[in-house]
Amino acid sequence: MSGLVEELAAAEARADQLRRRVAASTCAEVGCDMQSYGGCNACCDLGDNCGCSVPVNVCTRCGDCDYGDNAEATEVRRLCAEAAA
């Protein structure tokens, strides 16, 4: 094998090893893998007239949920406040 092919094989083996370590790690070690789970009412400044929805994300590893407390939801609420003003 050439040196370049050997380097590639070693890199692939190292990547496989790291993937196995990540898979066996906790979210505290590697962070949550948040995926879209749906949405919830934004509860913005429009009160009972709020028809806005914000995304809700759940971790595929530990099941933790952000209950719509995320960057996209913050932006939706900011835009609602602008529209209500």
Steps between C-alpha positions, in 0.01 A plus 500: 500500500610851435556745782192700405276192503640402840432850634141479377449157661640630830277809486191287432588269788544800731167647384326167571657491846381855573146420376484204741620721787241768420225237481594372846534849651244694700347828387696673777817390319406561136187718514142424414390404149192721479251413227169663412209351692224738395389834631318682774320832539742791521312668786617831358389851588171454312366309802189291425517611135839337450487264205876474470682170525858433608701183445547245776810279489577170673838330543520167317751374758360593842144615427551849644256755355548876461121570516538771236786680677746532212651759265231463231223545759670813631500644148131412447408674826707805405320525165163465678590786733595717199171420326297574813666839551 
